[in-house]
Amino acid sequence: MPATENNLSIAHLILNASFLVQVVMFILVLASVISWAMIFQRERYQRKASGAFSYFEKQFWSGIDLNQLYRQGNGRNEMVEGIESIFRAGFKEFTRLRQTAGADSDAVMEGSQRAMRVALAREQEKLEENLPFLASVASVSPYIGLFGTVWGIMVSFLNIANAGQPSLATVAPGIAEALIATAMGLFAAIPAVLAYNKFSARAENLLSNYQTFAEEFSAILHRQVHSK
Amino acid sequence: MKLEKSLSLPVFLSVFFHALLLVLFLGNWNFFKKEEEPYKPHYVTATLVDLKPKAKVQPQQTKEQVLDSKPYEDLKNNKKQDEQRRMEAEALVQKQREQEAKEAAVAEEQKQQKIKEEQAKIAKAKAEKEAAEKKRKAEEEARKAEAAKKTKREQEAQEEQRRIQAAQQKEAKHISDTNDDANTKSYEEMLIERVEQNWSRPPSARRGMEVTLEVNMLPTGVVTGLRIIKSSGDAAFDRAAEQAVRRVDRFTEAMQIPPDIFEKYFRVFRFTFSPEDLRS
C-alpha cells in the first residue's frame, strides 16, 4: 500500500499534470508569492505610518512652538512622510504667503488648505499602494484555478473515453491533479481577500485621522491669521 | 519620519514562507495524513453448522427441525450420513491415539534399555581403562578404543534425540488435530471474506436486518446448494445476500481445508448477513 501512496503523492501529480494545468499552477504560485510579499510590505508600511501618526500628534499637542516643530523636520534631511508631510506642506505655504506683502487672510488660509489637501492626496496614494493588486488576486485567482481544474478534468475524461475501460483507478489521478489547481487558486485568493480588507480598512482609518488633523491644524492657523 | 517602503525584505519573507509550505506539502505529505482508520467490523457473520452431537447444540437443532421439517428431510439424511462419517473419523482418531500411546510406551522402554546398556558400557570402559593404566604398554591402543567408543556414544545420543523430536512432532500434530476449532475459525474467516468482497449492500438495507443462508459445498469449493434459512423481510436484501454467494461460485479456499474438518464443518455452511455498519 505505501508504494501506491507514494506514487500518488502531490509532487507526482503536479509533475505529471498537462502543460496548461502546469502553467495555471505556476501563475497561481507566482500570484501567491507576490501577494504575500505585498502583504508583508503593506503591514510594515501601515504599522509604521500609524506609529508615526500617534507620535507626531502627541508632539503637536504638547504645546510646542509650531516654528520649532517645523525646524525639527528641517533638521532631518530625509524625505518627510506621513502625517508630518501634511503639517509641513500646510505650514510652509502659510509662512510663505504671510511673508508676501498684500496677501489677505482668506487667501493665506485657502493657500495653506490647498497645500494640505495635495499632501493628503499624496499620502492616500502611498497608503493604498498595491491594494488593487491584492484585490485582483483575490477575485481572479479562484477563476484561474477553476479554469485549470476544468481543463484537467476535460483532458482526463477524454483519456477515459479513449481508454474505453473506465475505472476509478484511471479517472481518479486526473481529477485529483485537476483539483490541485483549484486548491492553489483558493490558497492564493483567501489571504489576498483578508489582507485587502484589513489594509484598506486601516488605510481609510489613517486617512480620516489625517483629515481630522488637517482640519484641526487649519483651525489653529485660522486663529493665528485673524488674531492679528 | 521616513517610512520603510523597500520590497526586498517582504519578497524574501514571502518566498521563504512559500518554500516552507512547499517542503511541508511535498516532502512530508504523510505528516498531514491521519492514522489508518481502524478496521471496520465484518458485515457478514457466519455460523458453523456443527453436526457434532454436543449437548449445547442439540436442542437448537431439534427446534429448527421442528419448525420446518419438510425442507429438512434431505438435510436429515445428509446429517445421518455425516454423523456416520464423523463417527468413523472419531474411531479412527481414537485408534490412532491408542497406537501413539503404545508407540510412546515402546519408545520409553527402548530408551531405558539404552540407558542401561550405556551405563554398562561406561562401566566396562572404565574397567578397561583401569586395565590399560595397569598395563601402560597398550596405552595408546586403549585411548584409540576409547575414542571410538565415544563417537559411538555420541551417535547413539543423537539418535535418541532424533527419536524424541519425532515423538514431540507427533504430539504437536495430535494437539493441532484435536483442537481444530481455531483452524476452523480461520477457514471460516476466509470464506466470509470472499463473500464480503462480492457483496454489494442494497440501499434498502437497514440496521437490524438479518438473513441467514445455508450453503452446500463440495470439497473442491463448488457451491452446490443455496437456500435462505431465515429471511430478513426485505426481498432486495435477501437477493443481495444470495447474489453475493452466487457470485463467489467457487470457494477456492475450501481446497486448503483438510478433508476431515471440511466434512465436519463446511459441507453445510451458514452465512448470516447483517448490515452492522449502518447507522439508520
Contacts between the chains, C-beta under 8 A, distances in Angstrom:
chain1	res1	chain2	res2	distance
A	5	B	30	7.9
A	9	B	26	7.3
A	9	B	29	5.6
A	10	B	25	5.9
A	10	B	26	6.0
A	10	B	29	5.9
A	11	B	26	4.4
A	29	B	18	7.1
A	32	B	18	6.6
A	33	B	11	8.0
A	33	B	14	5.3
A	33	B	15	6.1
A	33	B	18	5.4
A	34	B	14	7.5
A	36	B	10	7.9
A	36	B	13	7.5
A	36	B	14	3.7
A	36	B	17	5.9
A	36	B	18	7.0
A	37	B	7	6.5
A	37	B	10	4.5
A	37	B	11	4.5
A	37	B	13	7.3
A	37	B	14	4.0
A	37	B	15	7.8
A	38	B	10	7.1
A	39	B	10	7.7
A	39	B	14	7.6
A	40	B	9	7.3
A	40	B	10	3.6
A	40	B	13	4.8
A	40	B	14	6.1
A	41	B	5	7.5
A	41	B	7	5.8
A	41	B	10	3.9
A	44	B	4	5.5
A	44	B	9	7.8
A	44	B	10	7.2
A	45	B	3	5.9
A	45	B	4	6.5
A	45	B	5	6.3
A	48	B	1	7.8
A	48	B	3	5.0
A	48	B	4	6.1
A	49	B	3	5.8
A	52	B	1	4.5
A	52	B	3	6.9
A	55	B	1	7.6
A	56	B	1	7.5
A	78	B	1	7.9
A	78	B	2	4.5
A	79	B	2	6.5
A	80	B	1	7.2
A	81	B	1	6.5
A	81	B	2	6.4
A	81	B	3	4.7
A	82	B	1	6.1
A	82	B	3	6.0
A	84	B	1	6.1
A	126	B	3	7.9
